[in-house]
Amino acid sequence: MSNLIELSSDAEFQKNVETSNVPVVLNFWASWAEPCKQMNDVFKELADKFPAVKFVQIEAENFPDISEQFEIESVPSFIVVKNNKAVSRVEGAKAAELANAVAKYAKGVLTSNTTANAVSQTAEPVRDLQSRLKALTTSAPVMIFIKGTPQQPRCGFSRQLVELLAEQNVRYSSFNILADEDVRQGLKEFSNWPTFPQVYINGELAGGLDIIKELIASGEFAEMIPKEKDLSTRLQELIEKQSVMAFIKGTPQEPRCGFSRQLVGLLNDRHVKYGYFDILSDDEVRQGLKTHVDWPTFPMLFYKGELLGGLDIIKEMIASGEFDQVISA
């Protein structure tokens, strides 16, 4: 029996998740969300790699009660369940983070087809915690470890840090220590710092909230932050981030204008794998891109670093057959 299950009923959920005696990884996805298509492939690869763990794919909109039970607000979202309790959560197309979470809870679980005469097989052991912490602390030039998320801090100190970084216009990545107890406890020893939040700059601990306040007051903090790339370099890197890049208002899941919605629909209908950038999230990119490529309106679509055009041009290319020829070249 396969350990990869496509959920078809609430009863099947109870059978495979609520009463399971092995860890279960839930994949909440939607057919219209481009990141889900890529992560579904990752999910299947993990199911092959960890045969002792159950992997359950749940089309979120078809199972609203289950989605609500696990507080699913966006797709893709992944939940690791152990003994009918959610023990880890990964939101978004974060393949490495998902793989780490699965490996952690797969450790030591016997494969289902082990026999009395066979050597017990276990899932591949989780990476050494120290290596994992090192990877996390160096995963972005500025990395913060907080309770909750920047959008929803779960303690006053974390909220203050997020507000300070916003005031300083600092770009950063974050890790929610409430989502992983191993990281929460391990990082205290790793950094020799007993409290949260913690701020790392270029892989080195800068300190907690009070230290960051002092560094800001003295002017040292601005000097410590890695210098931003010039706008032209940023724009070109964004354009070349994936073979097909769409610059739209909003996201593929929630387009914020009719033209962007139409472009997303055309790409999805043609099963084009693409990256995107929400130009409403960064006015510097929004205004700079118009000059950078000499095109005044959005959405814009690029292929291998070259501008194809806006919505009307893409429609014309599709109608003539040119679009498929270019994308498949």
C-alpha positions, 0 to 999 in steps of 0.5 A, a space after each residue: 500500500 502506498 504511503 502517498 494518499 490523495 484524500 477523497 473523504 473525511 472518513 479517509 482523513 480519520 482513518 489515515 491521520 487521526 488514528 495513525 501510529 506513525 507521523 503524517 505529513 499533510 499537504 494543503 494545495 489548490 489546483 490554481 496555485 502555481 507554487 503548489 504544482 512544484 511543491 506537489 512534485 517535492 511532496 511525492 519525492 519526499 514520500 518515496 524517500 521516507 516510506 515509513 511516514 504517511 503523506 496525505 494530499 488535501 485539496 484545501 477548498 474541497 475540505 473546508 472543515 479540515 482546512 479550518 481545523 489546521 488554520 490554513 490561510 494560504 496554499 501550499 501549507 504543510 502540517 506534520 501530525 504526530 499522535 493526532 497533534 500538529 507538531 510542525 508547520 511549513 507555509 509556502 513553497 519552501 522545499 528545504 524547510 519541508 524536507 528538514 521537518 519531514 526528516 526530523 519526525 521520520 527519524 527512528 520510525 520503522 518501515 511498515 514492511 519490516 518483518 521479524 527476520 529482516 533488519 529494521 529499516 529507519 528513515 534517513 536520520 535528520 541532519 545534525 541540529 548544529 548543521 541545521 541551525 548553521 544553515 538557518 542562521 546563514 540563510 539570509 544576510 539578515 535573519 531574525 528568530 522571533 515568536 510568530 511572524 513579522 505579520 503576526 508577532 506573538 510577543 511584545 519583544 518580537 513586535 518591537 523588533 519587527 517595528 524597529 527593522 521596518 523603521 530602519 528599512 532593513 530587508 530580512 528573513 525570519 523564523 518562527 521559533 514557536 513552530 519548532 521546539 528543537 530550533 527554539 531550544 537548540 539556538 539558545 545553546 548555539 548562540 549562547 544567548 538565552 532569550 528571543 528574539 535573536 538577530 543574525 547578520 551575515 551568519 553572526 549573532 548581533 544580539 537581542 532586542 536591547 542590543 539592537 536598540 543600542 546599535 541603532 542608537 549609536 549608528 553602528 547598526 546601519 554600518 553592519 547591515 549588508 549594502 543593498 544592490 543598486 536598483 538596476 542590478 536588483 531589477 535584472 536579477 528579478 527578471 532573470 529569477 526564473 525562465 518565465 517571470 511575471 510582474 503583476 499586481 498581487 499574487 497568482 492566488 490573489 491578483 489585484 487587478 483584472 489585467 493581472 488576473 487575465 495574464 495569470 489565467 492565460 499562463 495557468 491554462 497553458 500550464 506554463 511554469 513561472 515565477 512572479 513578483 508583486 509590484 504592489 509590494 515594492 514601489 521602487 521596483 514598480 517604478 524602476 522597472 518601467 524605465 529599466 525596460 521602457 514599458 509603461 504598464 503592468 503586467 509584464 511578462 519576461 522570458 529568459 531575461 527578455 521582455 515579451 510584453 504586456 497582456 495585449 501582446 501576450 494575447 496576440 502571441 498566443 493567438 498567432 501560435 508564437 507564444 508556444 514557440 517562444 516558450 518551448 524554444 
